[in-house]
Amino acid sequence: MLFLWDQSHDAPEHVVARYWGGLWTEDLPPHRGPLPDEFANQLFHGAVGRAAEADLRIVAHAEHWRLERMSGVDRNILRLAVYELLEAQTPPPVIINEALDIARRFSGEEAVHFINGVLDAIYKELHDPTTARQG
């Protein structure tokens, strides 16, 4: 959903409806997709709501990379992970590892190293603001 929102610039509620309306499975009757997952919706809305803040943090720690030059997949993996680092009850190492697993599956090994570096720097900044880079 986050990638769809990033690419389409549609209102979040339209993205949610489009996403869940476009899914289907052979286990369900024709023209009926799976029921929306409230946790997925919560993560999506939270990441969209904090996207501007996440983007600032990402750019601050992504050396020589402008946000618009990053692949859409990588950019949105980072946005989701930063939102979770800011808001979730999940331990940060779990959040970072899940982001890296998603990058391995949907991006590439270079992206895994890039995402790991950015998230590690953001994690350190959030937990020890004195280590934040000046800039």
Chimera marker file (.cmm) of the C-alpha trace (Angstrom):
<marker_set name="trace">
<marker id="1" x="0.000" y="0.000" z="0.000" r="1" g="1" b="0" radius="0.5"/>
<marker id="2" x="2.817" y="2.378" z="0.863" r="1" g="1" b="0" radius="0.5"/>
<marker id="3" x="4.479" y="1.838" z="-2.504" r="1" g="1" b="0" radius="0.5"/>
<marker id="4" x="1.124" y="2.359" z="-4.274" r="1" g="1" b="0" radius="0.5"/>
<marker id="5" x="0.559" y="5.575" z="-2.329" r="1" g="1" b="0" radius="0.5"/>
<marker id="6" x="4.060" y="6.809" z="-3.147" r="1" g="1" b="0" radius="0.5"/>
<marker id="7" x="3.644" y="6.119" z="-6.851" r="1" g="1" b="0" radius="0.5"/>
<marker id="8" x="0.031" y="7.259" z="-7.299" r="1" g="1" b="0" radius="0.5"/>
<marker id="9" x="-0.152" y="10.207" z="-4.870" r="1" g="1" b="0" radius="0.5"/>
<marker id="10" x="-3.760" y="9.127" z="-4.193" r="1" g="1" b="0" radius="0.5"/>
<marker id="11" x="-5.470" y="9.827" z="-0.891" r="1" g="1" b="0" radius="0.5"/>
<marker id="12" x="-4.638" y="7.107" z="1.654" r="1" g="1" b="0" radius="0.5"/>
<marker id="13" x="-8.260" y="5.929" z="1.898" r="1" g="1" b="0" radius="0.5"/>
<marker id="14" x="-8.362" y="5.423" z="-1.877" r="1" g="1" b="0" radius="0.5"/>
<marker id="15" x="-5.120" y="3.461" z="-1.755" r="1" g="1" b="0" radius="0.5"/>
<marker id="16" x="-6.489" y="1.176" z="0.974" r="1" g="1" b="0" radius="0.5"/>
<marker id="17" x="-9.699" y="0.524" z="-0.970" r="1" g="1" b="0" radius="0.5"/>
<marker id="18" x="-7.809" y="-0.060" z="-4.209" r="1" g="1" b="0" radius="0.5"/>
<marker id="19" x="-5.291" y="-2.384" z="-2.583" r="1" g="1" b="0" radius="0.5"/>
<marker id="20" x="-7.750" y="-4.604" z="-0.725" r="1" g="1" b="0" radius="0.5"/>
<marker id="21" x="-10.235" y="-4.514" z="-3.618" r="1" g="1" b="0" radius="0.5"/>
<marker id="22" x="-7.557" y="-5.738" z="-6.020" r="1" g="1" b="0" radius="0.5"/>
<marker id="23" x="-6.551" y="-8.823" z="-4.049" r="1" g="1" b="0" radius="0.5"/>
<marker id="24" x="-8.160" y="-12.180" z="-4.617" r="1" g="1" b="0" radius="0.5"/>
<marker id="25" x="-7.559" y="-15.774" z="-3.805" r="1" g="1" b="0" radius="0.5"/>
<marker id="26" x="-8.824" y="-19.050" z="-5.197" r="1" g="1" b="0" radius="0.5"/>
<marker id="27" x="-10.042" y="-20.003" z="-1.713" r="1" g="1" b="0" radius="0.5"/>
<marker id="28" x="-12.717" y="-17.311" z="-1.724" r="1" g="1" b="0" radius="0.5"/>
<marker id="29" x="-15.839" y="-16.969" z="-3.875" r="1" g="1" b="0" radius="0.5"/>
<marker id="30" x="-15.393" y="-15.151" z="-7.212" r="1" g="1" b="0" radius="0.5"/>
<marker id="31" x="-14.933" y="-11.390" z="-7.006" r="1" g="1" b="0" radius="0.5"/>
<marker id="32" x="-14.289" y="-11.515" z="-3.281" r="1" g="1" b="0" radius="0.5"/>
<marker id="33" x="-10.809" y="-10.825" z="-1.999" r="1" g="1" b="0" radius="0.5"/>
<marker id="34" x="-9.360" y="-11.300" z="1.454" r="1" g="1" b="0" radius="0.5"/>
<marker id="35" x="-10.641" y="-9.180" z="4.300" r="1" g="1" b="0" radius="0.5"/>
<marker id="36" x="-8.523" y="-6.140" z="5.055" r="1" g="1" b="0" radius="0.5"/>
<marker id="37" x="-5.813" y="-6.653" z="7.647" r="1" g="1" b="0" radius="0.5"/>
<marker id="38" x="-6.154" y="-3.993" z="10.322" r="1" g="1" b="0" radius="0.5"/>
<marker id="39" x="-2.495" y="-4.242" z="11.342" r="1" g="1" b="0" radius="0.5"/>
<marker id="40" x="-1.401" y="-3.649" z="7.732" r="1" g="1" b="0" radius="0.5"/>
<marker id="41" x="-3.793" y="-0.706" z="7.495" r="1" g="1" b="0" radius="0.5"/>
<marker id="42" x="-2.453" y="0.723" z="10.768" r="1" g="1" b="0" radius="0.5"/>
<marker id="43" x="1.146" y="0.469" z="9.556" r="1" g="1" b="0" radius="0.5"/>
<marker id="44" x="0.220" y="2.069" z="6.234" r="1" g="1" b="0" radius="0.5"/>
<marker id="45" x="-1.685" y="4.997" z="7.762" r="1" g="1" b="0" radius="0.5"/>
<marker id="46" x="1.015" y="5.514" z="10.385" r="1" g="1" b="0" radius="0.5"/>
<marker id="47" x="3.805" y="5.506" z="7.804" r="1" g="1" b="0" radius="0.5"/>
<marker id="48" x="1.885" y="7.928" z="5.571" r="1" g="1" b="0" radius="0.5"/>
<marker id="49" x="1.165" y="10.190" z="8.542" r="1" g="1" b="0" radius="0.5"/>
<marker id="50" x="4.831" y="10.319" z="9.505" r="1" g="1" b="0" radius="0.5"/>
<marker id="51" x="6.259" y="10.215" z="5.949" r="1" g="1" b="0" radius="0.5"/>
<marker id="52" x="7.493" y="13.812" z="5.975" r="1" g="1" b="0" radius="0.5"/>
<marker id="53" x="9.379" y="13.268" z="9.240" r="1" g="1" b="0" radius="0.5"/>
<marker id="54" x="10.684" y="9.886" z="8.086" r="1" g="1" b="0" radius="0.5"/>
<marker id="55" x="11.865" y="11.423" z="4.813" r="1" g="1" b="0" radius="0.5"/>
<marker id="56" x="13.849" y="14.093" z="6.660" r="1" g="1" b="0" radius="0.5"/>
<marker id="57" x="15.539" y="11.447" z="8.796" r="1" g="1" b="0" radius="0.5"/>
<marker id="58" x="16.240" y="9.232" z="5.789" r="1" g="1" b="0" radius="0.5"/>
<marker id="59" x="17.800" y="12.041" z="3.764" r="1" g="1" b="0" radius="0.5"/>
<marker id="60" x="19.887" y="13.141" z="6.750" r="1" g="1" b="0" radius="0.5"/>
<marker id="61" x="21.472" y="9.686" z="6.930" r="1" g="1" b="0" radius="0.5"/>
<marker id="62" x="21.538" y="8.622" z="3.279" r="1" g="1" b="0" radius="0.5"/>
<marker id="63" x="24.851" y="10.057" z="2.173" r="1" g="1" b="0" radius="0.5"/>
<marker id="64" x="24.805" y="11.450" z="-1.345" r="1" g="1" b="0" radius="0.5"/>
<marker id="65" x="21.253" y="10.183" z="-2.013" r="1" g="1" b="0" radius="0.5"/>
<marker id="66" x="18.248" y="12.372" z="-2.630" r="1" g="1" b="0" radius="0.5"/>
<marker id="67" x="14.940" y="10.759" z="-1.759" r="1" g="1" b="0" radius="0.5"/>
<marker id="68" x="13.647" y="10.955" z="-5.324" r="1" g="1" b="0" radius="0.5"/>
<marker id="69" x="16.741" y="9.123" z="-6.622" r="1" g="1" b="0" radius="0.5"/>
<marker id="70" x="16.167" y="6.112" z="-4.348" r="1" g="1" b="0" radius="0.5"/>
<marker id="71" x="14.168" y="3.243" z="-5.756" r="1" g="1" b="0" radius="0.5"/>
<marker id="72" x="10.521" y="3.383" z="-4.741" r="1" g="1" b="0" radius="0.5"/>
<marker id="73" x="10.830" y="0.031" z="-3.025" r="1" g="1" b="0" radius="0.5"/>
<marker id="74" x="13.847" y="1.082" z="-0.958" r="1" g="1" b="0" radius="0.5"/>
<marker id="75" x="12.349" y="4.468" z="-0.104" r="1" g="1" b="0" radius="0.5"/>
<marker id="76" x="9.165" y="2.878" z="1.214" r="1" g="1" b="0" radius="0.5"/>
<marker id="77" x="10.925" y="0.114" z="3.124" r="1" g="1" b="0" radius="0.5"/>
<marker id="78" x="12.836" y="2.894" z="4.866" r="1" g="1" b="0" radius="0.5"/>
<marker id="79" x="9.674" y="4.932" z="5.523" r="1" g="1" b="0" radius="0.5"/>
<marker id="80" x="7.904" y="1.974" z="7.068" r="1" g="1" b="0" radius="0.5"/>
<marker id="81" x="10.877" y="1.018" z="9.221" r="1" g="1" b="0" radius="0.5"/>
<marker id="82" x="11.421" y="4.604" z="10.406" r="1" g="1" b="0" radius="0.5"/>
<marker id="83" x="7.745" y="4.870" z="11.335" r="1" g="1" b="0" radius="0.5"/>
<marker id="84" x="8.043" y="1.653" z="13.313" r="1" g="1" b="0" radius="0.5"/>
<marker id="85" x="11.239" y="2.845" z="15.007" r="1" g="1" b="0" radius="0.5"/>
<marker id="86" x="9.395" y="6.011" z="16.036" r="1" g="1" b="0" radius="0.5"/>
<marker id="87" x="6.107" y="4.445" z="17.123" r="1" g="1" b="0" radius="0.5"/>
<marker id="88" x="6.109" y="0.671" z="17.488" r="1" g="1" b="0" radius="0.5"/>
<marker id="89" x="6.493" y="-1.457" z="20.568" r="1" g="1" b="0" radius="0.5"/>
<marker id="90" x="8.594" y="-3.892" z="18.537" r="1" g="1" b="0" radius="0.5"/>
<marker id="91" x="12.298" y="-4.037" z="19.458" r="1" g="1" b="0" radius="0.5"/>
<marker id="92" x="14.404" y="-1.997" z="17.007" r="1" g="1" b="0" radius="0.5"/>
<marker id="93" x="16.616" y="-4.946" z="15.953" r="1" g="1" b="0" radius="0.5"/>
<marker id="94" x="13.469" y="-6.833" z="14.894" r="1" g="1" b="0" radius="0.5"/>
<marker id="95" x="12.229" y="-3.833" z="12.909" r="1" g="1" b="0" radius="0.5"/>
<marker id="96" x="15.579" y="-3.464" z="11.137" r="1" g="1" b="0" radius="0.5"/>
<marker id="97" x="15.869" y="-7.199" z="10.408" r="1" g="1" b="0" radius="0.5"/>
<marker id="98" x="12.359" y="-7.293" z="8.938" r="1" g="1" b="0" radius="0.5"/>
<marker id="99" x="13.177" y="-4.288" z="6.742" r="1" g="1" b="0" radius="0.5"/>
<marker id="100" x="16.310" y="-6.075" z="5.523" r="1" g="1" b="0" radius="0.5"/>
<marker id="101" x="14.332" y="-9.262" z="4.796" r="1" g="1" b="0" radius="0.5"/>
<marker id="102" x="11.855" y="-7.249" z="2.724" r="1" g="1" b="0" radius="0.5"/>
<marker id="103" x="14.732" y="-5.592" z="0.870" r="1" g="1" b="0" radius="0.5"/>
<marker id="104" x="16.299" y="-8.986" z="0.119" r="1" g="1" b="0" radius="0.5"/>
<marker id="105" x="13.012" y="-10.193" z="-1.303" r="1" g="1" b="0" radius="0.5"/>
<marker id="106" x="11.897" y="-7.143" z="-3.264" r="1" g="1" b="0" radius="0.5"/>
<marker id="107" x="15.063" y="-5.155" z="-3.977" r="1" g="1" b="0" radius="0.5"/>
<marker id="108" x="18.659" y="-6.366" z="-4.039" r="1" g="1" b="0" radius="0.5"/>
<marker id="109" x="21.734" y="-7.047" z="-1.947" r="1" g="1" b="0" radius="0.5"/>
<marker id="110" x="23.108" y="-3.529" z="-2.490" r="1" g="1" b="0" radius="0.5"/>
<marker id="111" x="19.823" y="-2.154" z="-1.171" r="1" g="1" b="0" radius="0.5"/>
<marker id="112" x="20.130" y="-4.358" z="1.910" r="1" g="1" b="0" radius="0.5"/>
<marker id="113" x="23.470" y="-2.746" z="2.804" r="1" g="1" b="0" radius="0.5"/>
<marker id="114" x="22.150" y="0.750" z="2.062" r="1" g="1" b="0" radius="0.5"/>
<marker id="115" x="18.958" y="0.273" z="4.098" r="1" g="1" b="0" radius="0.5"/>
<marker id="116" x="20.889" y="-1.283" z="6.970" r="1" g="1" b="0" radius="0.5"/>
<marker id="117" x="23.266" y="1.683" z="7.112" r="1" g="1" b="0" radius="0.5"/>
<marker id="118" x="20.495" y="4.272" z="7.026" r="1" g="1" b="0" radius="0.5"/>
<marker id="119" x="18.339" y="2.503" z="9.622" r="1" g="1" b="0" radius="0.5"/>
<marker id="120" x="21.297" y="1.878" z="11.900" r="1" g="1" b="0" radius="0.5"/>
<marker id="121" x="22.170" y="5.594" z="11.842" r="1" g="1" b="0" radius="0.5"/>
<marker id="122" x="18.548" y="6.589" z="12.509" r="1" g="1" b="0" radius="0.5"/>
<marker id="123" x="18.297" y="4.061" z="15.332" r="1" g="1" b="0" radius="0.5"/>
<marker id="124" x="21.446" y="5.460" z="16.944" r="1" g="1" b="0" radius="0.5"/>
<marker id="125" x="20.160" y="9.003" z="16.574" r="1" g="1" b="0" radius="0.5"/>
<marker id="126" x="16.820" y="8.127" z="18.172" r="1" g="1" b="0" radius="0.5"/>
<marker id="127" x="18.434" y="6.370" z="21.106" r="1" g="1" b="0" radius="0.5"/>
<marker id="128" x="21.353" y="8.743" z="21.612" r="1" g="1" b="0" radius="0.5"/>
<marker id="129" x="20.691" y="12.161" z="20.058" r="1" g="1" b="0" radius="0.5"/>
<marker id="130" x="24.233" y="13.281" z="20.961" r="1" g="1" b="0" radius="0.5"/>
<marker id="131" x="25.501" y="10.917" z="18.224" r="1" g="1" b="0" radius="0.5"/>
<marker id="132" x="23.378" y="12.606" z="15.554" r="1" g="1" b="0" radius="0.5"/>
<marker id="133" x="25.328" y="14.050" z="12.667" r="1" g="1" b="0" radius="0.5"/>
<marker id="134" x="25.521" y="17.784" z="12.410" r="1" g="1" b="0" radius="0.5"/>
<marker id="135" x="24.296" y="19.080" z="9.110" r="1" g="1" b="0" radius="0.5"/>
<link id1="1" id2="2" r="1" g="1" b="0" radius="0.2"/>
<link id1="2" id2="3" r="1" g="1" b="0" radius="0.2"/>
<link id1="3" id2="4" r="1" g="1" b="0" radius="0.2"/>
<link id1="4" id2="5" r="1" g="1" b="0" radius="0.2"/>
<link id1="5" id2="6" r="1" g="1" b="0" radius="0.2"/>
<link id1="6" id2="7" r="1" g="1" b="0" radius="0.2"/>
<link id1="7" id2="8" r="1" g="1" b="0" radius="0.2"/>
<link id1="8" id2="9" r="1" g="1" b="0" radius="0.2"/>
<link id1="9" id2="10" r="1" g="1" b="0" radius="0.2"/>
<link id1="10" id2="11" r="1" g="1" b="0" radius="0.2"/>
<link id1="11" id2="12" r="1" g="1" b="0" radius="0.2"/>
<link id1="12" id2="13" r="1" g="1" b="0" radius="0.2"/>
<link id1="13" id2="14" r="1" g="1" b="0" radius="0.2"/>
<link id1="14" id2="15" r="1" g="1" b="0" radius="0.2"/>
<link id1="15" id2="16" r="1" g="1" b="0" radius="0.2"/>
<link id1="16" id2="17" r="1" g="1" b="0" radius="0.2"/>
<link id1="17" id2="18" r="1" g="1" b="0" radius="0.2"/>
<link id1="18" id2="19" r="1" g="1" b="0" radius="0.2"/>
<link id1="19" id2="20" r="1" g="1" b="0" radius="0.2"/>
<link id1="20" id2="21" r="1" g="1" b="0" radius="0.2"/>
<link id1="21" id2="22" r="1" g="1" b="0" radius="0.2"/>
<link id1="22" id2="23" r="1" g="1" b="0" radius="0.2"/>
<link id1="23" id2="24" r="1" g="1" b="0" radius="0.2"/>
<link id1="24" id2="25" r="1" g="1" b="0" radius="0.2"/>
<link id1="25" id2="26" r="1" g="1" b="0" radius="0.2"/>
<link id1="26" id2="27" r="1" g="1" b="0" radius="0.2"/>
<link id1="27" id2="28" r="1" g="1" b="0" radius="0.2"/>
<link id1="28" id2="29" r="1" g="1" b="0" radius="0.2"/>
<link id1="29" id2="30" r="1" g="1" b="0" radius="0.2"/>
<link id1="30" id2="31" r="1" g="1" b="0" radius="0.2"/>
<link id1="31" id2="32" r="1" g="1" b="0" radius="0.2"/>
<link id1="32" id2="33" r="1" g="1" b="0" radius="0.2"/>
<link id1="33" id2="34" r="1" g="1" b="0" radius="0.2"/>
<link id1="34" id2="35" r="1" g="1" b="0" radius="0.2"/>
<link id1="35" id2="36" r="1" g="1" b="0" radius="0.2"/>
<link id1="36" id2="37" r="1" g="1" b="0" radius="0.2"/>
<link id1="37" id2="38" r="1" g="1" b="0" radius="0.2"/>
<link id1="38" id2="39" r="1" g="1" b="0" radius="0.2"/>
<link id1="39" id2="40" r="1" g="1" b="0" radius="0.2"/>
<link id1="40" id2="41" r="1" g="1" b="0" radius="0.2"/>
<link id1="41" id2="42" r="1" g="1" b="0" radius="0.2"/>
<link id1="42" id2="43" r="1" g="1" b="0" radius="0.2"/>
<link id1="43" id2="44" r="1" g="1" b="0" radius="0.2"/>
<link id1="44" id2="45" r="1" g="1" b="0" radius="0.2"/>
<link id1="45" id2="46" r="1" g="1" b="0" radius="0.2"/>
<link id1="46" id2="47" r="1" g="1" b="0" radius="0.2"/>
<link id1="47" id2="48" r="1" g="1" b="0" radius="0.2"/>
<link id1="48" id2="49" r="1" g="1" b="0" radius="0.2"/>
<link id1="49" id2="50" r="1" g="1" b="0" radius="0.2"/>
<link id1="50" id2="51" r="1" g="1" b="0" radius="0.2"/>
<link id1="51" id2="52" r="1" g="1" b="0" radius="0.2"/>
<link id1="52" id2="53" r="1" g="1" b="0" radius="0.2"/>
<link id1="53" id2="54" r="1" g="1" b="0" radius="0.2"/>
<link id1="54" id2="55" r="1" g="1" b="0" radius="0.2"/>
<link id1="55" id2="56" r="1" g="1" b="0" radius="0.2"/>
<link id1="56" id2="57" r="1" g="1" b="0" radius="0.2"/>
<link id1="57" id2="58" r="1" g="1" b="0" radius="0.2"/>
<link id1="58" id2="59" r="1" g="1" b="0" radius="0.2"/>
<link id1="59" id2="60" r="1" g="1" b="0" radius="0.2"/>
<link id1="60" id2="61" r="1" g="1" b="0" radius="0.2"/>
<link id1="61" id2="62" r="1" g="1" b="0" radius="0.2"/>
<link id1="62" id2="63" r="1" g="1" b="0" radius="0.2"/>
<link id1="63" id2="64" r="1" g="1" b="0" radius="0.2"/>
<link id1="64" id2="65" r="1" g="1" b="0" radius="0.2"/>
<link id1="65" id2="66" r="1" g="1" b="0" radius="0.2"/>
<link id1="66" id2="67" r="1" g="1" b="0" radius="0.2"/>
<link id1="67" id2="68" r="1" g="1" b="0" radius="0.2"/>
<link id1="68" id2="69" r="1" g="1" b="0" radius="0.2"/>
<link id1="69" id2="70" r="1" g="1" b="0" radius="0.2"/>
<link id1="70" id2="71" r="1" g="1" b="0" radius="0.2"/>
<link id1="71" id2="72" r="1" g="1" b="0" radius="0.2"/>
<link id1="72" id2="73" r="1" g="1" b="0" radius="0.2"/>
<link id1="73" id2="74" r="1" g="1" b="0" radius="0.2"/>
<link id1="74" id2="75" r="1" g="1" b="0" radius="0.2"/>
<link id1="75" id2="76" r="1" g="1" b="0" radius="0.2"/>
<link id1="76" id2="77" r="1" g="1" b="0" radius="0.2"/>
<link id1="77" id2="78" r="1" g="1" b="0" radius="0.2"/>
<link id1="78" id2="79" r="1" g="1" b="0" radius="0.2"/>
<link id1="79" id2="80" r="1" g="1" b="0" radius="0.2"/>
<link id1="80" id2="81" r="1" g="1" b="0" radius="0.2"/>
<link id1="81" id2="82" r="1" g="1" b="0" radius="0.2"/>
<link id1="82" id2="83" r="1" g="1" b="0" radius="0.2"/>
<link id1="83" id2="84" r="1" g="1" b="0" radius="0.2"/>
<link id1="84" id2="85" r="1" g="1" b="0" radius="0.2"/>
<link id1="85" id2="86" r="1" g="1" b="0" radius="0.2"/>
<link id1="86" id2="87" r="1" g="1" b="0" radius="0.2"/>
<link id1="87" id2="88" r="1" g="1" b="0" radius="0.2"/>
<link id1="88" id2="89" r="1" g="1" b="0" radius="0.2"/>
<link id1="89" id2="90" r="1" g="1" b="0" radius="0.2"/>
<link id1="90" id2="91" r="1" g="1" b="0" radius="0.2"/>
<link id1="91" id2="92" r="1" g="1" b="0" radius="0.2"/>
<link id1="92" id2="93" r="1" g="1" b="0" radius="0.2"/>
<link id1="93" id2="94" r="1" g="1" b="0" radius="0.2"/>
<link id1="94" id2="95" r="1" g="1" b="0" radius="0.2"/>
<link id1="95" id2="96" r="1" g="1" b="0" radius="0.2"/>
<link id1="96" id2="97" r="1" g="1" b="0" radius="0.2"/>
<link id1="97" id2="98" r="1" g="1" b="0" radius="0.2"/>
<link id1="98" id2="99" r="1" g="1" b="0" radius="0.2"/>
<link id1="99" id2="100" r="1" g="1" b="0" radius="0.2"/>
<link id1="100" id2="101" r="1" g="1" b="0" radius="0.2"/>
<link id1="101" id2="102" r="1" g="1" b="0" radius="0.2"/>
<link id1="102" id2="103" r="1" g="1" b="0" radius="0.2"/>
<link id1="103" id2="104" r="1" g="1" b="0" radius="0.2"/>
<link id1="104" id2="105" r="1" g="1" b="0" radius="0.2"/>
<link id1="105" id2="106" r="1" g="1" b="0" radius="0.2"/>
<link id1="106" id2="107" r="1" g="1" b="0" radius="0.2"/>
<link id1="107" id2="108" r="1" g="1" b="0" radius="0.2"/>
<link id1="108" id2="109" r="1" g="1" b="0" radius="0.2"/>
<link id1="109" id2="110" r="1" g="1" b="0" radius="0.2"/>
<link id1="110" id2="111" r="1" g="1" b="0" radius="0.2"/>
<link id1="111" id2="112" r="1" g="1" b="0" radius="0.2"/>
<link id1="112" id2="113" r="1" g="1" b="0" radius="0.2"/>
<link id1="113" id2="114" r="1" g="1" b="0" radius="0.2"/>
<link id1="114" id2="115" r="1" g="1" b="0" radius="0.2"/>
<link id1="115" id2="116" r="1" g="1" b="0" radius="0.2"/>
<link id1="116" id2="117" r="1" g="1" b="0" radius="0.2"/>
<link id1="117" id2="118" r="1" g="1" b="0" radius="0.2"/>
<link id1="118" id2="119" r="1" g="1" b="0" radius="0.2"/>
<link id1="119" id2="120" r="1" g="1" b="0" radius="0.2"/>
<link id1="120" id2="121" r="1" g="1" b="0" radius="0.2"/>
<link id1="121" id2="122" r="1" g="1" b="0" radius="0.2"/>
<link id1="122" id2="123" r="1" g="1" b="0" radius="0.2"/>
<link id1="123" id2="124" r="1" g="1" b="0" radius="0.2"/>
<link id1="124" id2="125" r="1" g="1" b="0" radius="0.2"/>
<link id1="125" id2="126" r="1" g="1" b="0" radius="0.2"/>
<link id1="126" id2="127" r="1" g="1" b="0" radius="0.2"/>
<link id1="127" id2="128" r="1" g="1" b="0" radius="0.2"/>
<link id1="128" id2="129" r="1" g="1" b="0" radius="0.2"/>
<link id1="129" id2="130" r="1" g="1" b="0" radius="0.2"/>
<link id1="130" id2="131" r="1" g="1" b="0" radius="0.2"/>
<link id1="131" id2="132" r="1" g="1" b="0" radius="0.2"/>
<link id1="132" id2="133" r="1" g="1" b="0" radius="0.2"/>
<link id1="133" id2="134" r="1" g="1" b="0" radius="0.2"/>
<link id1="134" id2="135" r="1" g="1" b="0" radius="0.2"/>
</marker_set>
